[in-house]
């Protein structure tokens, strides 16, 4: 069976986004309402500036005791997030996530259009296992090469 692509694995193609001046409270409410673990920070009509995730809300807002209604997304987002093409294989996307330490990847086509956000939750156990094996192999190669 051929491996799925990130675009095939994303159950909903709706992209949740807000502008950089929107506040954290608005983002948290939108993410809760849509049951979504991330929100893209965009400038109209379609310029991707960054991404804010549930983990960002915890570590960059709550843990620092920032006021969510007074904190703009631009101040807590991950700017210029790593993106993948829609035809990217799921195990390759999971490998990026393992090696870079994040759980969400915007999916962007060749024209720069945002098609969705791939989450590690969208991967199947088989694909995660493949990515973990590759990550372990990469780590062993790096140790040998010094």
Secondary structure, DSSP 8 states (H G I E B T S, - for coil): ----BHHHH-S-----EE-TTSBHHHHHHHHHHHT-SEEEEEETTTEEEEEEEHHHIIIIIITTT--TTT-BGGGTSEES--EE-TT-BHHHHHHHHHHHT-SEEEEE-TT--EEEEEEGGGS-HHHHHHHHHHHHHHHHHHHHH-
